[in-house]
Amino acid sequence: MARFTLPRDLYHGKGALDALKTLNGTKAFVVVGGGSMKRFGFLDKVVNNLKEAGMEVMAFEGVEPDPSVETVMKGAAAMREFQPDWIVAIGGGSPIDAAKAMWVFYEHPEATFEEIKKPFNIPKLRNKAIFVAIPSTSGTATEVTAFSVITDYSTNIKYPLADFEITPDIAILDTDIPLTMPKTLTAHTGMDALTHAIEAYVASARSDFSDPLALKAISDIYDSLIDSYYGDKNARGKMHIAQCLAGMAFSNALLGIAHSLAHKTGAMFDIPHGCCNAILLPSVIQYNAKVCADRYATIARMLGLTGNTDKQLTDALIDSIKELNKKLGIAQTYKENGVSEELFKQHIDEIAANAVLDPCTGSNPRKIDAEGMKKVLTCAYYGEPVTF
């Protein structure tokens, strides 16, 4: 038996933040990140809309990029003191991911991070609060997923928490908000979204429900990402929806080793998550094509790429991704992104071993061990083809 889970409600389009005025409750705990939502007035709008709904509001500000276990515990403690019946997270993936984890420890203070980082081991939620997610970036799709990525800085390892319990109850995709994204963030989050969709389409847990969402997301991302990068407002709105479709797909179909390796290299090499995915995706496709070239060929045909065989079409897809990276100003290798050979060689064994243990590895279409991870990562570091 399989399962397909989405938020109960999804509000989308220009001015969708007004949906907050319709919520029924007494207290709302708002989690936000580094300040852009405050500077552009969206935090005030969220707070004012919640107050108009008759709620007392407390804001927890300053969640860092790649939120830490310590931030999560601090936020959970503040929640326990305030006792909200609504948790509202606004911003990029970081504040929403952090708020999801805070939610767990708010409702279950006896839980430990060691326990909940095990896949699908989060206790039942919604005993105290309902969760609303409002994304400001167009990539992570955490507003519709069963995932949260939290960093343990004592080990420099990112842990993807995975459980349908942390799927938000309400997602609000206000297309005014992503207009504030700078170009580099637009590029990185866009490639994160593309990787979500492609990995979901070939993942072992894919289904007839996830496939159409993944393909639609891929098509719309290819149509709109470059224009979005250059600030086109309509393209920004289209990307905001496309990344959400990708999230719906991968939250249920799961992901693969591009994300396993991105989780383990991002913190170690101080490279944004979406950039890591952009670097890794061509190498991972080459590795996985041994078992699912037909799926990659289907994507290539949909995009209008040419080739007479599945291999030719898969190669065309890889080339198109590399060209997309080039247009977005993303260097294709870890080496070109400033990772020294000394640092790479120092940590490759550790990264490979931890990537095998990452929850995303289990749904990769082709099995892999630590030695295989090292080979794929080495190819992504130098820009060499994956031939094994």
Beta strands, then each sheet from edge to edge (+ up, - down):
strand 1: 9-13
strand 2: 27-32
strand 3: 56-60
strand 4: 86-91
strand 5: 130-135
strand 6: 147-152
strand 7: 157-162
strand 8: 170-174
sheet 1: 1+ 8+ 5+ 4+ 2+ 3+
sheet 2: 6+ 7-
end
